Amino acid sequence: MRRIPKRFQDIDDRHTIRRSLKTQSIDEARARRDAFEETEDQFWASSILGDPDLATIKYKQALLRAELIGVRYMVAEDIAQTETVTQIIARSKLTFNKEEDETLFNAAFGGLKPPPTTLDKAFNLYRETIAADELEGKSDNQLRKWTVVKQGSITLFKQVVKADIPIGEVTRDHGLQFYKHLLEKLKAGAIGTSMAKRRIGDLRALYREYYIYMGEEDRPNPFRNLSFKTSSKRVRPPFSDKWLIEKFTTGNALATINDEARLIIMVMIETGARPSEIANLRRNNIHLNAEIPFISIAPTDDIEIKTETSIRNIPLVGIALEAMKQSPEGFPRYYDKTDAFSGMVNKFCRENGLLETDQHSLYCIRHSFERRMKEKGVDFELRCRLMGHGIDRPKYGYDDDLTIPHRVLSEMALPFSI
């Protein structure tokens, strides 16, 4: 039972809402009560504000009510075509003497058709509500990049099918049309496999999550089972030790680049950390006064880490330790601006002959770090821990005790001048 709040009585003339929750379980009853309360609050707020999504709110109310009274929500035409007389009578009994309960009537007899929702509108709902917890830890820049990629997939889909089709009208034919377009681009070498998989995966995920949120978990997905086999990726070559020493750890090749960029490169060489992981270090992630100095790669309040396995501690040795001593507060110029950093450094390296071949890039420093560990005979588990790669076994203390990692990295440290 719930009283209609005073401020909503002008738009809802029921003095009190009273309904059975159709369960013997207290926990289930509480969950159903909360679900009703949420949809009622949304309905009242939308009515007062004139929300254009009022039709969506009402439709969602009908879906929820259908679930609570134990019937499958179907639009009226489908009920008439597919259900038996006995089933229709059973629906009628649910509404007997309750003609004024519009939501109940819509739930039992499919009085509302799914409101036409554009893909862009569905994506906004996905971003702001459905995936809100997933996006919670992202920085502004990470959220922008996430949004641009997803929105790009939607825009491409609309271009391919030559229409801004409501999400409810996207068919398997549209899914196949999009798949064939991506396949042609893939064969022509215009896009890579990972991009093709991402594009169709974005549409598949949006469709699935939107209709789960709308209460239609079993709705066939037009993009189901459409994917691309992963082709062999182009492997970026590592820098040779000779090249790293001559071009990066000694001499003046980096003298004309700004200090923060130079120091980030130095830290990369002896930690193997990703550029973003170093650029986003905060003061409390830098432990120069510890018995074994180290950096901790971990999420902050406003920036998430790539994967759970990327969270790790890395001892500081050689040129990396000296570089962090020069920047104990981190790198504010490039905090949450990794794209700008990578673009600038790669351009600088190309223009100044610092790339060993045309296949090399800044990121190859990370590959060099892993190659050096392999050559020194570092065991697979420790290599994975230091690189932030996943490994399907317990950590066995590597992240807590830095003695062995510190010894290993000290033995492979390159000569330097800074």
Secondary structure per residue as TSV (DSSP state, phi and psi in degrees):
chain	resnum	aa	ss	phi	psi
A	1	M	-	360.0	138.7
A	2	R	E	-148.0	130.6
A	3	R	E	-77.4	144.1
A	4	I	-	-73.3	122.8
A	5	P	-	-56.9	144.7
A	6	K	G	-54.0	-42.1
A	7	R	G	-68.3	-11.6
A	8	F	G	-108.4	0.8
A	9	Q	T	-68.0	-22.0
A	10	D	T	-69.7	-26.0
A	11	I	T	-107.0	-7.1
A	12	D	-	-140.5	102.7
A	13	D	-	-81.6	4.1
A	14	R	-	-73.8	129.9
A	15	H	S	-74.9	-38.8
A	16	T	E	-139.3	139.8
A	17	I	E	-98.5	125.6
A	18	R	-	-134.4	125.6
A	19	R	-	-152.5	152.0
A	20	S	-	-81.4	141.8
A	21	L	-	-93.8	-0.1
A	22	K	-	57.2	43.2
A	23	T	-	-156.0	153.3
A	24	Q	S	-95.9	-8.7
A	25	S	-	-91.5	127.5
A	26	I	H	-64.4	-42.3
A	27	D	H	-62.1	-43.9
A	28	E	H	-65.6	-39.0
A	29	A	H	-62.6	-41.3
A	30	R	H	-63.9	-42.1
A	31	A	H	-62.8	-43.1
A	32	R	H	-68.3	-38.8
A	33	R	H	-59.6	-46.1
A	34	D	H	-62.4	-37.7
A	35	A	H	-65.2	-42.7
A	36	F	H	-62.5	-44.3
A	37	E	H	-60.9	-42.2
A	38	E	H	-61.8	-47.4
A	39	T	H	-68.9	-34.4
A	40	E	H	-65.8	-43.1
A	41	D	H	-61.0	-43.7
A	42	Q	H	-62.1	-41.0
A	43	F	H	-63.8	-47.3
A	44	W	H	-64.5	-45.7
A	45	A	H	-62.5	-41.1
A	46	S	H	-66.9	-36.3
A	47	S	H	-65.4	-42.0
A	48	I	H	-68.7	-40.7
A	49	L	H	-84.0	-6.4
A	50	G	T	65.8	35.5
A	51	D	-	-59.4	127.3
A	52	P	T	-65.0	-13.0
A	53	D	T	-91.6	16.6
A	54	L	H	-57.6	-38.4
A	55	A	H	-62.3	-37.7
A	56	T	H	-66.5	-40.5
A	57	I	H	-61.5	-46.5
A	58	K	H	-64.2	-40.4
A	59	Y	H	-63.8	-42.1
A	60	K	H	-65.2	-37.7
A	61	Q	H	-59.2	-43.0
A	62	A	H	-65.3	-40.5
A	63	L	H	-62.4	-44.1
A	64	L	H	-65.0	-43.0
A	65	R	H	-64.1	-38.4
A	66	A	H	-60.9	-41.0
A	67	E	H	-64.0	-40.2
A	68	L	H	-72.2	-28.4
A	69	I	H	-93.5	1.4
A	70	G	T	83.7	28.7
A	71	V	-	-125.0	156.3
A	72	R	-	-83.3	128.7
A	73	Y	-	-72.5	126.7
A	74	M	-	-140.6	144.0
A	75	V	-	-67.0	156.5
A	76	A	H	-53.8	-41.4
A	77	E	H	-61.8	-40.0
A	78	D	H	-69.4	-36.0
A	79	I	H	-61.3	-45.8
A	80	A	H	-64.2	-33.9
A	81	Q	H	-86.1	-26.8
A	82	T	H	-115.7	-21.3
A	83	E	S	-96.3	152.7
A	84	T	-	-80.3	167.2
A	85	V	H	-59.1	-40.3
A	86	T	H	-61.0	-42.3
A	87	Q	H	-66.9	-37.5
A	88	I	H	-68.8	-38.7
A	89	I	H	-62.6	-39.7
A	90	A	H	-61.3	-38.6
A	91	R	H	-64.6	-38.9
A	92	S	H	-63.0	-38.0
A	93	K	H	-64.3	-28.8
A	94	L	H	-66.9	-24.9
A	95	T	T	-107.1	6.3
A	96	F	T	-60.1	128.6
A	97	N	T	60.5	23.5
A	98	K	-	-130.8	39.8
A	99	E	T	-60.5	-27.1
A	100	E	T	-80.2	-9.8
A	101	D	-	-86.3	88.7
A	102	E	H	-62.1	-39.8
A	103	T	H	-64.1	-41.8
A	104	L	H	-63.0	-43.3
A	105	F	H	-62.5	-45.3
A	106	N	H	-62.6	-38.0
A	107	A	H	-66.3	-42.9
A	108	A	H	-75.5	-35.4
A	109	F	H	-117.2	13.2
A	110	G	T	61.0	47.3
A	111	G	-	-74.0	-10.0
A	112	L	S	-123.8	132.0
A	113	K	-	-86.9	152.8
A	114	P	-	-55.2	127.4
A	115	P	-	-65.7	140.1
A	116	P	-	-66.4	118.0
A	117	T	-	-121.6	123.1
A	118	T	B	-67.7	160.5
A	119	L	H	-61.4	-38.4
A	120	D	H	-64.9	-40.0
A	121	K	H	-67.6	-40.3
A	122	A	H	-63.1	-39.1
A	123	F	H	-66.6	-39.2
A	124	N	H	-60.6	-42.1
A	125	L	H	-63.5	-41.8
A	126	Y	I	-60.7	-46.1
A	127	R	I	-69.9	-43.0
A	128	E	I	-85.8	-23.4
A	129	T	I	-126.8	-57.7
A	130	I	I	-64.9	-45.4
A	131	A	T	-101.8	17.2
A	132	A	H	-57.7	-40.9
A	133	D	H	-68.7	-35.8
A	134	E	H	-63.8	-33.2
A	135	L	H	-92.6	-1.6
A	136	E	T	-54.6	-43.8
A	137	G	T	-88.4	0.7
A	138	K	-	-77.9	143.7
A	139	S	-	-75.7	172.5
A	140	D	H	-58.5	-41.5
A	141	N	H	-69.2	-41.7
A	142	Q	H	-63.3	-40.8
A	143	L	H	-66.2	-39.0
A	144	R	H	-62.2	-45.7
A	145	K	H	-64.5	-42.3
A	146	W	H	-59.2	-45.4
A	147	T	H	-66.5	-42.8
A	148	V	H	-61.0	-42.5
A	149	V	H	-64.9	-49.3
A	150	K	H	-63.8	-44.0
A	151	Q	H	-65.7	-32.4
A	152	G	H	-63.7	-37.6
A	153	S	H	-66.3	-40.8
A	154	I	H	-65.3	-44.5
A	155	T	H	-61.2	-43.0
A	156	L	H	-63.3	-42.0
A	157	F	H	-58.8	-45.2
A	158	K	H	-64.0	-34.8
A	159	Q	H	-68.3	-38.8
A	160	V	H	-68.8	-43.9
A	161	V	H	-87.1	-3.3
A	162	K	T	58.6	38.1
A	163	A	S	-166.8	152.4
A	164	D	-	-95.2	79.7
A	165	I	-	-78.7	133.8
A	166	P	B	-57.0	147.8
A	167	I	G	-59.9	-31.4
A	168	G	G	-71.9	-12.4
A	169	E	G	-107.6	5.6
A	170	V	-	-74.1	125.1
A	171	T	-	-110.8	174.1
A	172	R	H	-61.5	-35.3
A	173	D	H	-60.5	-40.2
A	174	H	H	-64.9	-41.4
A	175	G	H	-60.5	-44.3
A	176	L	H	-66.6	-37.0
A	177	Q	H	-62.0	-42.8
A	178	F	H	-67.2	-42.4
A	179	Y	H	-60.7	-45.1
A	180	K	H	-65.2	-37.1
A	181	H	H	-62.0	-46.3
A	182	L	H	-64.9	-37.3
A	183	L	H	-63.7	-41.7
A	184	E	H	-63.7	-42.7
A	185	K	H	-63.9	-36.8
A	186	L	H	-66.2	-45.2
A	187	K	H	-64.3	-34.0
A	188	A	T	-80.0	-6.2
A	189	G	T	79.0	12.1
A	190	A	S	-75.6	-27.0
A	191	I	S	-137.3	162.7
A	192	G	-	-95.3	170.9
A	193	T	H	-61.3	-42.4
A	194	S	H	-62.6	-37.9
A	195	M	H	-68.6	-41.9
A	196	A	H	-61.2	-44.4
A	197	K	H	-63.8	-38.5
A	198	R	H	-66.1	-43.7
A	199	R	H	-60.9	-50.1
A	200	I	H	-74.5	-29.5
A	201	G	H	-66.2	-36.4
A	202	D	H	-61.5	-44.1
A	203	L	H	-67.6	-42.0
A	204	R	H	-60.9	-44.8
A	205	A	H	-67.4	-42.3
A	206	L	H	-60.0	-47.4
A	207	Y	H	-62.1	-45.9
A	208	R	H	-62.9	-50.2
A	209	E	H	-70.1	-33.8
A	210	Y	H	-62.8	-46.7
A	211	Y	H	-78.4	-24.2
A	212	I	H	-64.4	-43.2
A	213	Y	H	-63.2	-36.3
A	214	M	T	-79.1	-2.4
A	215	G	T	90.2	15.3
A	216	E	-	-117.5	67.0
A	217	E	T	-62.7	-28.5
A	218	D	T	-93.4	7.7
A	219	R	-	-65.8	127.1
A	220	P	-	-60.0	133.6
A	221	N	-	-91.6	121.1
A	222	P	T	-60.2	-18.5
A	223	F	T	-106.5	12.1
A	224	R	T	-65.6	143.8
A	225	N	T	57.7	24.0
A	226	L	-	-110.9	110.0
A	227	S	-	-152.6	-175.0
A	228	F	-	-132.8	139.5
A	229	K	-	-68.1	138.1
A	230	T	-	-71.2	122.6
A	231	S	-	-86.8	166.0
A	232	S	-	-65.4	128.5
A	233	K	-	-78.2	149.8
A	234	R	-	-70.5	123.9
A	235	V	-	-93.2	122.4
A	236	R	-	-72.3	132.3
A	237	P	-	-76.5	149.4
A	238	P	-	-77.6	157.0
A	239	F	-	-73.6	147.8
A	240	S	-	-75.0	155.6
A	241	D	H	-59.2	-41.5
A	242	K	H	-58.2	-43.7
A	243	W	H	-66.1	-44.6
A	244	L	H	-60.0	-42.0
A	245	I	I	-68.4	-47.6
A	246	E	I	-70.9	-36.3
A	247	K	I	-98.7	-25.1
A	248	F	I	-121.4	-46.7
A	249	T	I	-90.2	-16.1
A	250	T	S	-130.9	167.4
A	251	G	S	80.4	-169.0
A	252	N	S	-119.9	25.0
A	253	A	T	-62.6	-28.2
A	254	L	T	-102.6	15.5
A	255	A	T	-64.4	-29.4
A	256	T	T	-96.3	1.8
A	257	I	S	-89.9	156.9
A	258	N	-	-65.4	154.4
A	259	D	H	-58.6	-44.7
A	260	E	H	-63.8	-41.7
A	261	A	H	-63.6	-42.7
A	262	R	H	-61.3	-43.3
A	263	L	H	-70.0	-35.9
A	264	I	H	-62.1	-42.0
A	265	I	H	-61.2	-42.5
A	266	M	H	-61.0	-41.3
A	267	V	H	-67.8	-37.9
A	268	M	H	-57.7	-40.3
A	269	I	H	-60.0	-40.5
A	270	E	H	-107.9	7.7
A	271	T	H	-121.4	-23.4
A	272	G	-	69.8	8.6
A	273	A	-	-71.5	154.5
A	274	R	-	-68.6	150.7
A	275	P	H	-53.9	-41.2
A	276	S	H	-64.5	-35.9
A	277	E	H	-66.5	-35.4
A	278	I	H	-80.0	-45.3
A	279	A	H	-60.6	-29.1
A	280	N	T	-96.3	12.5
A	281	L	-	-65.9	137.9
A	282	R	-	-106.8	170.8
A	283	R	G	-56.0	-41.5
A	284	N	G	-77.0	-0.9
A	285	N	G	-97.0	-2.4
A	286	I	E	-113.9	115.3
A	287	H	E	-116.9	77.1
A	288	L	T	-80.1	-21.0
A	289	N	T	-96.3	3.2
A	290	A	S	-69.9	160.3
A	291	E	S	-55.0	-42.3
A	292	I	S	-115.0	106.3
A	293	P	-	-57.1	140.8
A	294	F	E	-156.4	165.5
A	295	I	E	-114.4	146.1
A	296	S	E	-110.4	120.8
A	297	I	E	-88.9	110.0
A	298	A	-	-154.2	155.5
A	299	P	-	-66.7	150.6
A	300	T	-	-108.6	-177.0
A	301	D	S	-62.6	-27.8
A	302	D	S	-123.1	4.6
A	303	I	-	-138.4	127.5
A	304	E	-	-90.0	162.7
A	305	I	-	-98.7	149.5
A	306	K	S	-51.3	-51.4
A	307	T	-	-143.1	164.7
A	308	E	G	-59.8	-38.5
A	309	T	G	-71.2	-12.8
A	310	S	G	-76.0	-16.1
A	311	I	-	-72.7	119.3
A	312	R	E	-166.3	165.5
A	313	N	E	-110.0	136.6
A	314	I	E	-126.9	122.3
A	315	P	E	-62.7	148.9
A	316	L	-	-102.1	125.3
A	317	V	-	-136.7	163.3
A	318	G	H	53.1	-135.0
A	319	I	H	-67.2	-26.2
A	320	A	H	-66.4	-42.2
A	321	L	H	-64.1	-45.1
A	322	E	H	-64.0	-37.1
A	323	A	H	-66.2	-42.7
A	324	M	H	-68.6	-30.6
A	325	K	H	-63.1	-29.7
A	326	Q	H	-82.2	-13.6
A	327	S	-	-138.7	61.7
A	328	P	T	-68.1	-14.0
A	329	E	T	-94.6	-1.0
A	330	G	-	100.6	-156.2
A	331	F	-	-132.6	73.9
A	332	P	G	-58.2	-29.3
A	333	R	G	-61.9	-32.1
A	334	Y	G	-116.3	13.5
A	335	Y	T	-63.6	123.3
A	336	D	T	60.5	27.1
A	337	K	-	-135.6	45.8
A	338	T	H	-65.2	-36.6
A	339	D	H	-59.6	-44.4
A	340	A	H	-63.0	-41.5
A	341	F	H	-62.7	-52.2
A	342	S	H	-62.1	-42.6
A	343	G	H	-61.7	-44.8
A	344	M	H	-66.5	-44.3
A	345	V	H	-67.7	-43.1
A	346	N	H	-62.1	-39.2
A	347	K	H	-64.9	-45.0
A	348	F	H	-59.9	-44.3
A	349	C	H	-65.8	-39.1
A	350	R	H	-64.3	-45.0
A	351	E	H	-71.7	-20.0
A	352	N	T	-114.0	17.0
A	353	G	T	63.6	34.8
A	354	L	-	-99.2	2.5
A	355	L	-	-101.6	126.3
A	356	E	S	-62.5	-36.9
A	357	T	S	-142.1	174.6
A	358	D	T	-74.3	-4.2
A	359	Q	T	-90.6	-9.6
A	360	H	-	-85.0	155.0
A	361	S	-	-151.1	177.1
A	362	L	T	-53.2	-41.4
A	363	Y	T	-63.1	-20.4
A	364	C	H	-64.3	-17.9
A	365	I	H	-61.2	-38.0
A	366	R	H	-64.6	-42.3
A	367	H	H	-64.3	-34.4
A	368	S	H	-63.5	-40.2
A	369	F	H	-61.3	-43.2
A	370	E	H	-68.7	-39.6
A	371	R	H	-61.4	-42.4
A	372	R	H	-62.9	-36.9
A	373	M	H	-64.6	-42.4
A	374	K	H	-60.8	-44.7
A	375	E	H	-64.8	-27.8
A	376	K	T	-86.5	0.8
A	377	G	T	77.5	22.3
A	378	V	-	-66.5	133.6
A	379	D	-	-66.8	156.2
A	380	F	H	-58.1	-42.8
A	381	E	H	-61.6	-46.5
A	382	L	H	-66.7	-37.6
A	383	R	H	-59.0	-45.1
A	384	C	H	-61.6	-43.4
A	385	R	H	-60.8	-47.0
A	386	L	H	-69.3	-33.0
A	387	M	H	-81.4	-16.7
A	388	G	T	81.1	25.3
A	389	H	-	-90.4	153.2
A	390	G	-	-71.8	146.9
A	391	I	-	-147.8	131.7
A	392	D	S	-88.3	64.3
A	393	R	S	-165.6	162.1
A	394	P	-	-60.6	161.3
A	395	K	-	-78.6	-23.0
A	396	Y	T	53.0	37.4
A	397	G	T	81.5	-0.3
A	398	Y	T	-59.2	-38.1
A	399	D	T	-74.3	-22.6
A	400	D	T	-92.6	-41.0
A	401	D	-	-103.8	111.7
A	402	L	-	-93.5	7.9
A	403	T	H	-60.8	-52.1
A	404	I	H	-66.7	-48.3
A	405	P	H	-57.3	-39.0
A	406	H	H	-64.8	-43.1
A	407	R	H	-62.5	-44.3
A	408	V	H	-61.7	-47.3
A	409	L	H	-69.6	-34.3
A	410	S	H	-63.3	-39.0
A	411	E	H	-68.9	-26.3
A	412	M	H	-104.3	5.0
A	413	A	-	-63.6	141.7
A	414	L	-	-86.4	151.4
A	415	P	-	-63.7	148.8
A	416	F	-	-152.2	163.8
A	417	S	-	-139.8	134.1
A	418	I	-	-142.2	360.0
